Amino acid sequence: MSSRKCFKVRAGQGLNGALRVPGDKSISHRSLMLGSMAQGKTRVRGLLMGEDVLATLGAMRSCGADIQLHDDRVTINGRGAGGLSDPAQALDLGNSGTGMRLLSGMLAGLGISATLTGDDSLRSRPMTRILLPLQAMGADISGHDGRPPLVLRGGRKLHGIDYELPVASAQVKSCVLLAGLNAEGVTRVVEPIRTRDHTENMLRSFGCDIRRDQDTWILQGGSRLQGCELDVPGDFSSSAFFLLAGSVVPDSEIRLDHVGMNELRTGLLRIFEAMGADISILDHRIVGGEPVADLEVRTAGLRGIEIPPEWVPDAIDEFPAVFVAAALAEGETVIRGAEELRVKESDRISVMLNGLRQLGARVEERPDGAVIQGRRRLDGGVVDAEDDHRCAMSLAVAGLCCSEPVVVKSVDNVATSFPGFEAAMARLGGNIEVVDAG
């Protein structure tokens, strides 16, 4: 992807105010897919209107789904599992690994023929971990050396399998479960450790027969989904950048409203609190099967810690923010067991450490993580997010704590998960502007 925009960041006053971040991306993807397979009307409030979710929306429409948009509200007029059909052209998922992995399972289970592709970044990402279980279920699906485009030849009835995840992955688990929805028999997925359960929570909302027995999810094929009402909570991953900024920018106090608090998504809170962050959880409640709360964060002097590897999976998407927190903490932070970061939208270990090094941080890269020597203020300079939205936003927050201006290159993909990020930060007093790359 040729990047056209940069963030220009200057340190300034403290950040103060309240906001509601855009809807949870993971839940938004799933609401469109399951609503399109359900019988009857599904209404979704708070849908994330980012590029990744809009790519999934476009793919579902290409398969015949009737989806109507009204600002951040969506109505899906579902016709059941038989209401979807082969798309006339390749499904372009843009930069969305979630969209590709989940949609592959869903379409395979429906017996639909399709080609799934995306941008250069997505086409470079490994998909073998979904290809193998889908093929074991009887799907005719292949990639190019295990990477997209993925070609799915439909017309096959899948069968349920007992599948033990070789690596903990909510996306692979969800892919297999979505394929199992319309497969013959029972599908069982065994997790080595618990991963995000948004798919399972939402399946229950649609009336699916799914249950958990210790470390195994059990799904009866042929479940009929019924349309329902959904309210998408604020994306915790998007909230992470404001929890980071509120912790490290002097004289800050930020309130984040209606944030998704699924316990399998909020590992960042455990890490930040161990580092000394001042974060309050208010009005904890359940909305549409998902826990939600309001968060308040205030400036605190963070300290370096050794992050236990078992904490990593529940914060894996937020680790770009963790790298910045470590660079601005007092003392040493050690990160281990985070090799999964190397196969995200970018090699996030390399991108973040290169960027922080350019800003004057003392970092040591390791195969599965890093050792970071923190300092209260960084220097400034030019860094490259390499078209990774989470790296771009994390490095922008780092720029708010630099003695000189910071330019963050390759930020176009921020729109995939957080359109209007710089405007949201500006409402709190943050000096981040979008400028042309030239």
C-alpha positions as CSV (number, residue, x, y, z in Angstrom):
1,M,0.0,0.0,0.0
2,S,1.4,3.4,-1.0
3,S,0.8,5.7,2.0
4,R,-0.4,9.2,1.4
5,K,-0.9,10.6,4.9
6,C,1.2,11.2,8.0
7,F,0.5,12.2,11.6
8,K,2.3,15.3,12.8
9,V,2.4,15.3,16.6
10,R,3.5,18.0,19.1
11,A,3.5,17.7,22.9
12,G,1.3,20.2,24.6
13,Q,-1.2,20.5,27.5
14,G,-2.7,17.7,29.5
15,L,-5.6,15.7,27.9
16,N,-9.0,16.2,29.6
17,G,-12.6,15.3,28.7
18,A,-14.9,12.4,27.9
19,L,-15.6,10.5,24.8
20,R,-17.1,7.2,23.4
21,V,-14.7,5.4,21.1
22,P,-16.0,3.7,18.0
23,G,-17.8,0.3,18.2
24,D,-15.8,-2.9,18.9
25,K,-14.4,-4.1,15.6
26,S,-14.5,-7.8,16.4
27,I,-18.2,-7.6,17.5
28,S,-19.1,-5.5,14.5
29,H,-17.7,-8.1,12.0
30,R,-19.6,-10.9,13.7
31,S,-22.9,-9.0,13.9
32,L,-22.9,-8.5,10.1
33,M,-22.0,-12.2,9.4
34,L,-24.4,-13.8,11.8
35,G,-27.2,-11.3,11.1
36,S,-26.9,-12.2,7.4
37,M,-27.3,-15.9,8.2
38,A,-30.2,-15.5,10.6
39,Q,-33.9,-15.7,9.8
40,G,-35.7,-12.4,10.3
41,K,-34.6,-8.8,11.2
42,T,-31.4,-8.0,13.1
43,R,-30.8,-4.4,14.3
44,V,-27.3,-3.3,15.2
45,R,-26.5,-0.1,17.1
46,G,-23.0,1.3,17.4
47,L,-21.5,-0.6,14.5
48,L,-17.9,0.5,13.7
49,M,-17.8,2.3,10.4
50,G,-14.1,1.6,9.8
51,E,-12.7,0.2,6.6
52,D,-12.3,-3.3,7.9
53,V,-15.9,-3.6,8.9
54,L,-17.1,-1.9,5.8
55,A,-15.1,-4.5,3.8
56,T,-17.0,-7.3,5.6
57,L,-20.3,-5.5,4.9
58,G,-19.5,-5.3,1.2
59,A,-18.6,-8.9,1.1
60,M,-21.8,-9.9,2.7
61,R,-23.8,-7.8,0.3
62,S,-21.9,-9.5,-2.6
63,C,-23.2,-12.8,-1.2
64,G,-26.8,-11.5,-1.3
65,A,-27.2,-10.1,2.2
66,D,-29.8,-7.3,2.6
67,I,-28.0,-4.8,4.8
68,Q,-29.3,-1.2,5.3
69,L,-27.1,1.5,6.8
70,H,-28.4,4.4,8.9
71,D,-25.5,6.3,10.4
72,D,-24.0,3.9,13.0
73,R,-27.2,1.8,13.0
74,V,-27.7,-1.2,10.7
75,T,-30.7,-3.3,9.8
76,I,-30.1,-6.7,8.3
77,N,-33.1,-8.4,6.7
78,G,-32.0,-12.0,7.1
79,R,-33.4,-14.9,5.0
80,G,-31.7,-17.7,6.8
81,A,-28.6,-19.8,5.9
82,G,-30.1,-20.5,2.5
83,G,-30.5,-16.8,1.7
84,L,-26.9,-16.3,0.7
85,S,-25.3,-17.2,-2.6
86,D,-22.1,-17.4,-4.6
87,P,-20.7,-13.9,-5.2
88,A,-20.2,-12.8,-8.8
89,Q,-16.7,-11.5,-8.1
90,A,-13.8,-11.9,-5.7
91,L,-14.5,-10.7,-2.1
92,D,-12.0,-7.9,-1.2
93,L,-11.5,-7.9,2.5
94,G,-9.0,-5.0,2.4
95,N,-6.7,-5.2,5.4
96,S,-9.0,-7.3,7.5
97,G,-7.6,-10.6,8.7
98,T,-10.6,-11.1,11.0
99,G,-12.9,-10.7,8.1
100,M,-11.1,-13.2,5.9
101,R,-10.6,-15.9,8.6
102,L,-14.2,-15.8,9.9
103,L,-15.8,-15.4,6.5
104,S,-13.8,-18.4,5.1
105,G,-15.4,-20.6,7.8
106,M,-18.9,-19.2,7.4
107,L,-18.9,-19.5,3.6
108,A,-17.4,-23.0,3.6
109,G,-20.1,-24.2,5.9
110,L,-22.8,-22.7,3.6
111,G,-21.3,-24.5,0.6
112,I,-20.6,-21.2,-1.2
113,S,-18.0,-20.8,-3.9
114,A,-15.9,-17.6,-3.5
115,T,-12.4,-16.1,-3.8
116,L,-11.3,-14.1,-0.8
117,T,-8.6,-11.5,-1.3
118,G,-7.3,-8.3,0.2
119,D,-4.6,-5.6,0.1
120,D,-0.9,-6.4,-0.1
121,S,-0.6,-6.7,3.7
122,L,-3.5,-9.2,4.0
123,R,-2.2,-11.2,1.0
124,S,1.1,-11.7,2.8
125,R,-0.5,-13.1,6.0
126,P,-0.4,-16.8,6.8
127,M,-3.8,-18.6,6.6
128,T,-2.7,-22.2,7.0
129,R,-4.2,-22.3,10.5
130,I,-7.7,-22.0,9.1
131,L,-7.1,-24.0,5.9
132,L,-6.1,-27.2,7.7
133,P,-9.3,-27.5,9.9
134,L,-11.6,-26.4,7.1
135,Q,-10.1,-29.0,4.8
136,A,-10.5,-31.6,7.6
137,M,-14.2,-30.7,7.7
138,G,-14.4,-31.5,4.0
139,A,-14.1,-28.0,2.5
140,D,-12.3,-27.5,-0.9
141,I,-10.3,-24.4,0.0
142,S,-6.8,-23.5,-1.0
143,G,-4.4,-20.6,-0.9
144,H,-1.1,-19.6,-2.5
145,D,1.6,-21.2,-0.3
146,G,-0.9,-20.9,2.5
147,R,-1.6,-17.2,1.9
148,P,-4.5,-15.3,0.2
149,P,-6.1,-15.2,-2.2
150,L,-8.1,-18.1,-0.8
151,V,-10.2,-20.0,-3.3
152,L,-13.3,-21.8,-1.9
153,R,-15.1,-24.3,-4.2
154,G,-18.5,-24.8,-2.8
155,G,-21.2,-27.4,-3.2
156,R,-19.9,-29.6,-0.4
157,K,-21.6,-30.4,2.9
158,L,-19.1,-30.2,5.7
159,H,-19.0,-32.5,8.7
160,G,-18.3,-31.6,12.3
161,I,-14.8,-32.4,13.7
162,D,-13.0,-32.5,17.0
163,Y,-10.3,-29.9,16.6
164,E,-7.6,-29.0,19.1
165,L,-6.2,-25.6,18.4
166,P,-2.4,-26.0,18.0
167,V,-2.0,-22.3,19.0
168,A,-4.5,-20.2,21.0
169,S,-6.4,-18.1,18.5
170,A,-9.9,-16.7,18.7
171,Q,-10.0,-16.2,15.0
172,V,-9.2,-19.8,14.2
173,K,-11.6,-21.0,16.8
174,S,-14.4,-18.8,15.4
175,C,-13.6,-19.9,11.8
176,V,-14.1,-23.6,12.8
177,L,-17.3,-22.8,14.8
178,L,-18.8,-20.8,12.0
179,A,-18.1,-23.6,9.6
180,G,-19.7,-26.0,12.0
181,L,-22.9,-24.0,12.2
182,N,-24.2,-25.7,9.0
183,A,-22.1,-28.8,9.1
184,E,-23.5,-32.3,9.8
185,G,-23.0,-33.5,13.3
186,V,-21.2,-31.9,16.3
187,T,-18.1,-29.7,16.1
188,R,-15.8,-29.5,19.1
189,V,-13.0,-27.0,19.5
190,V,-10.4,-27.5,22.3
191,E,-8.5,-24.4,23.4
192,P,-5.0,-24.7,24.9
193,I,-5.9,-21.5,26.8
194,R,-9.1,-19.4,26.8
195,T,-9.3,-16.9,24.0
196,R,-11.9,-14.2,23.2
197,D,-15.4,-15.5,23.2
198,H,-17.3,-12.8,21.2
199,T,-18.4,-15.4,18.6
200,E,-19.8,-17.7,21.3
201,N,-21.6,-14.9,23.1
202,M,-23.2,-13.6,19.9
203,L,-24.2,-17.1,18.7
204,R,-26.2,-17.5,22.0
205,S,-27.8,-14.1,21.3
206,F,-29.0,-15.5,17.9
207,G,-30.3,-18.7,19.6
208,C,-27.6,-21.1,18.7
209,D,-27.0,-24.4,20.6
210,I,-23.5,-23.9,21.8
211,R,-21.9,-24.7,25.2
212,R,-18.6,-25.0,26.9
213,D,-17.3,-28.0,28.8
214,Q,-14.0,-27.1,30.5
215,D,-11.6,-26.3,27.7
216,T,-13.9,-27.4,24.9
217,W,-16.6,-25.5,22.9
218,I,-19.3,-27.8,21.6
219,L,-21.6,-26.8,18.7
220,Q,-24.5,-28.8,17.2
221,G,-24.6,-28.4,13.5
222,G,-27.8,-27.2,11.8
223,S,-28.7,-24.6,14.4
224,R,-31.2,-22.1,13.1
225,L,-30.2,-18.5,13.9
226,Q,-33.0,-16.0,14.7
227,G,-32.6,-12.2,14.2
228,C,-32.1,-10.1,17.3
229,E,-31.2,-6.7,18.7
230,L,-27.5,-5.9,19.2
231,D,-25.7,-2.9,20.8
232,V,-22.0,-2.9,20.0
233,P,-19.9,-1.6,22.9
234,G,-16.9,0.7,22.4
235,D,-13.8,-1.1,21.2
236,F,-11.4,-1.8,24.1
237,S,-8.5,-1.9,21.6
238,S,-9.4,1.6,20.5
239,S,-9.7,2.7,24.1
240,A,-6.2,1.5,24.8
241,F,-4.6,4.5,23.1
242,F,-6.5,6.9,25.4
243,L,-5.7,4.7,28.5
244,L,-2.1,5.0,27.4
245,A,-2.3,8.8,26.7
246,G,-4.1,9.5,29.9
247,S,-1.4,7.6,31.9
248,V,1.7,9.2,30.3
249,V,0.7,12.7,29.2
250,P,1.2,15.0,32.2
251,D,-1.9,16.6,33.9
252,S,-4.4,14.3,32.1
253,E,-7.8,13.0,33.1
254,I,-9.9,11.1,30.6
255,R,-13.3,9.4,30.8
256,L,-14.2,6.7,28.2
257,D,-17.9,5.8,28.1
258,H,-19.5,2.4,27.2
259,V,-16.3,0.4,26.7
260,G,-16.5,-3.3,26.1
261,M,-15.0,-5.1,29.1
262,N,-14.9,-8.8,28.0
263,E,-12.5,-10.4,30.4
264,L,-10.7,-12.1,27.5
265,R,-10.0,-8.7,25.9
266,T,-8.9,-6.5,28.8
267,G,-5.5,-7.9,29.7
268,L,-4.1,-4.5,29.1
269,L,-5.7,-3.3,32.3
270,R,-3.8,-5.9,34.3
271,I,-0.5,-4.9,32.6
272,F,-1.1,-1.1,33.1
273,E,-2.2,-1.5,36.7
274,A,0.9,-3.6,37.4
275,M,2.9,-0.7,36.0
276,G,1.2,1.8,38.4
277,A,-1.5,3.2,36.1
278,D,-4.4,5.1,37.8
279,I,-7.5,3.6,36.1
280,S,-11.0,3.4,37.6
281,I,-13.8,1.1,36.3
282,L,-17.3,2.6,36.8
283,D,-20.9,1.3,36.3
284,H,-20.0,-2.3,35.2
285,R,-23.0,-3.7,33.4
286,I,-24.1,-6.3,30.8
287,V,-25.3,-5.1,27.4
288,G,-26.3,-7.7,24.7
289,G,-24.4,-10.5,26.4
290,E,-21.2,-8.5,26.6
291,P,-19.8,-6.7,29.8
292,V,-19.5,-3.0,29.5
293,A,-18.2,-0.2,31.8
294,D,-17.1,3.4,31.8
295,L,-13.3,4.0,32.4
296,E,-11.5,6.9,34.0
297,V,-7.8,7.3,33.7
298,R,-5.5,9.9,35.2
299,T,-1.8,10.6,34.8
300,A,0.5,8.3,36.8
301,G,4.2,7.6,37.1
302,L,4.5,4.3,35.4
303,R,7.2,1.8,36.3
304,G,8.8,-1.0,34.3
305,I,7.8,-4.6,35.0
306,E,8.5,-8.1,33.7
307,I,5.3,-9.0,31.9
308,P,4.4,-12.7,32.6
309,P,4.0,-14.6,29.2
310,E,0.6,-15.9,30.3
311,W,-0.7,-12.3,30.4
312,V,0.1,-11.8,26.7
313,P,-2.8,-13.5,24.9
314,D,-5.5,-11.3,26.6
315,A,-3.7,-8.1,25.5
316,I,-2.1,-9.2,22.2
317,D,-3.8,-6.5,20.1
318,E,-2.9,-3.8,22.6
319,F,0.9,-4.5,22.8
320,P,1.9,-1.5,20.5
321,A,0.5,0.6,23.4
322,V,2.4,-1.5,25.9
323,F,5.7,-0.9,24.1
324,V,5.1,2.9,24.4
325,A,4.1,2.7,28.0
326,A,7.3,0.8,28.7
327,A,9.4,3.4,26.9
328,L,7.9,6.1,29.1
329,A,8.1,4.2,32.4
330,E,10.7,4.3,35.1
331,G,13.0,1.3,34.9
332,E,13.1,-1.8,32.8
333,T,10.3,-3.7,31.1
334,V,10.7,-7.2,29.8
335,I,8.3,-8.7,27.3
336,R,8.4,-12.4,26.5
337,G,6.1,-14.9,24.8
338,A,4.7,-12.3,22.3
339,E,6.0,-13.9,19.0
340,E,2.4,-13.7,17.7
341,L,3.0,-10.0,17.2
342,R,5.3,-10.7,14.3
343,V,2.4,-12.0,12.1
344,K,-0.1,-9.2,12.7
345,E,-0.8,-6.4,10.1
346,S,3.0,-5.9,10.4
347,D,5.8,-7.3,12.4
348,R,4.7,-5.3,15.4
349,I,7.7,-6.1,17.5
350,S,10.1,-4.7,14.8
351,V,7.9,-1.8,13.8
352,M,7.4,-0.5,17.4
353,L,11.0,-1.0,18.5
354,N,12.3,0.7,15.3
355,G,9.9,3.6,15.9
356,L,10.7,4.0,19.6
357,R,14.5,3.8,18.8
358,Q,14.1,6.7,16.4
359,L,12.5,8.7,19.2
360,G,15.4,8.1,21.5
361,A,14.2,5.1,23.5
362,R,16.6,2.4,24.6
363,V,15.3,-0.9,23.4
364,E,16.6,-4.4,22.8
365,E,14.7,-6.6,20.3
366,R,14.2,-10.3,21.1
367,P,12.6,-13.1,18.9
368,D,9.5,-13.2,21.2
369,G,9.5,-9.7,22.6
370,A,11.8,-7.0,23.9
371,V,13.7,-5.4,26.8
372,I,12.9,-1.7,27.1
373,Q,14.7,0.8,29.4
374,G,12.2,3.6,30.1
375,R,12.6,7.3,30.4
376,R,10.0,10.0,31.2
377,R,10.4,11.9,27.9
378,L,11.5,10.9,24.4
379,D,13.2,13.1,21.8
380,G,11.2,13.3,18.6
381,G,11.8,12.6,15.0
382,V,10.3,10.7,12.0
383,V,9.0,7.2,12.4
384,D,7.3,4.7,10.1
385,A,4.1,2.8,11.2
386,E,4.5,0.6,8.1
387,D,0.7,0.8,7.3
388,D,-0.2,-0.8,10.7
389,H,-3.1,1.1,12.3
390,R,-2.3,0.1,15.9
391,C,1.4,1.0,15.5
392,A,0.4,4.3,14.0
393,M,-1.8,5.4,16.8
394,S,0.6,4.1,19.5
395,L,3.5,6.0,18.0
396,A,1.3,9.1,17.8
397,V,0.6,8.9,21.5
398,A,4.4,8.6,22.1
399,G,4.8,11.8,20.2
400,L,2.7,13.6,22.8
401,C,5.5,12.9,25.2
402,C,8.4,14.0,23.1
403,S,10.5,17.2,23.4
404,E,10.5,17.8,19.7
405,P,7.7,17.3,17.0
406,V,7.1,13.8,15.7
407,V,6.0,12.7,12.2
408,V,4.4,9.3,11.9
409,K,4.5,8.0,8.4
410,S,2.2,5.4,6.8
411,V,-1.0,6.0,8.8
412,D,-3.7,5.6,6.1
413,N,-4.8,2.3,7.6
414,V,-5.9,4.0,10.9
415,A,-9.2,4.3,9.1
416,T,-9.6,0.5,9.2
417,S,-10.3,0.5,12.9
418,F,-10.6,4.1,14.2
419,P,-11.8,6.7,11.6
420,G,-11.4,10.1,13.2
421,F,-8.7,9.1,15.7
422,E,-6.9,12.4,15.4
423,A,-10.2,14.4,15.8
424,A,-11.1,12.4,19.0
425,M,-7.6,13.1,20.4
426,A,-8.0,16.8,19.5
427,R,-11.2,17.1,21.4
428,L,-9.3,16.1,24.6
429,G,-6.5,18.6,23.8
430,G,-4.0,16.4,21.9
431,N,-2.0,18.0,19.1
432,I,-2.2,15.4,16.4
433,E,-3.0,16.4,12.8
434,V,-3.1,14.6,9.5
435,V,-0.8,16.0,6.8
436,D,0.1,14.9,3.3
437,A,3.1,12.6,3.1
438,G,5.0,15.0,0.9
